[in-house]
Amino acid sequence: MTEEIIKSIMEAEEQGANLKHQATEKATEILAEAERQATQTLQSVAEVCRAYSETQLKNAYAEAEHRFVATLEKETQKAKEYCAESLKNANGIVSSIVGRIVRGDC
């Protein structure tokens, strides 16, 4: 009977060792797969971030160009209006100066 108990214990220890070996192999496989997926995820995230960054940069340049053109048009119109107003005022001043020269009041 003692021999049977010892034999039973030895078989249980052997089964335990086999289970431990199988579990270790499975854990190693799971870890390798997790590392592979993590690497793929990091690469994917890096690509998405790079694409997003490029898109945002292009959008920023387009917005800046749009604002520049709009501001340039607005300021050009203001300058034209200022020049037209100045020209109207210049006619009166020029006439006054010419009149003084002709009258001899220089």
SULCORBEL-V392551 format. One record per pair of residues at least 24 apart in sequence whose C-alpha atoms are under 7 Angstrom apart, sorted by the first residue. I is the first residue (numbers start at 1). GAP is how many residues later the second one is. D is the distance in Angstrom with one decimal. If there is no record, write none. Layout:
BEGIN
I_GAP_D + I_GAP_D
END
This chain:
BEGIN
none
END
